[in-house]
Amino acid sequence: MIDLSSINNIYLFAGAADFRKGIVGLSGLILVSYPNITDRLDNLFIFCNSTRNQIKILHFDETGIWLYQKRLTICFKINLKY
């Protein structure tokens, strides 16, 4: 479970991410997309797939990197235009 009181920033990745990527691949997307972020500790990075019915959250904390994945039901489909 994510303790939101310890989170500094939440970043939403613009565009669709390849959901075959794991921790290493998504971390690479963060380095390319957000080059000015030097300290990723206690930040959340949220990614959507191309059909916007799944999300992945990358969470960096003092113990390591967490990867959360959630499949959304049709009534909660994310409606983003990019």
Phi, psi and omega in degrees: 000139181274127175272100185293341179290340180263000183276130178276309183219153174237124181246133176255118181292126181281126180099179181268135178262150175285113186280005170280345180286145176253211183298315183293315181294318179291325175297323176296321176298322179295317180297322180284318186279329182233068184292341182277351179276110180267329181245107180268000182297133179061037173241151175248138176237121186251132181236144175245153174274179186292330178269359176058034176246006176220151173229151170235139179238125175257126185233119178261122175228184185290345180265346181150210182243131176256141174237117178251142176226139181222130172266124184269145175283167186298328182284346180248019181300133183286127182253084179247143175247122179215000000 
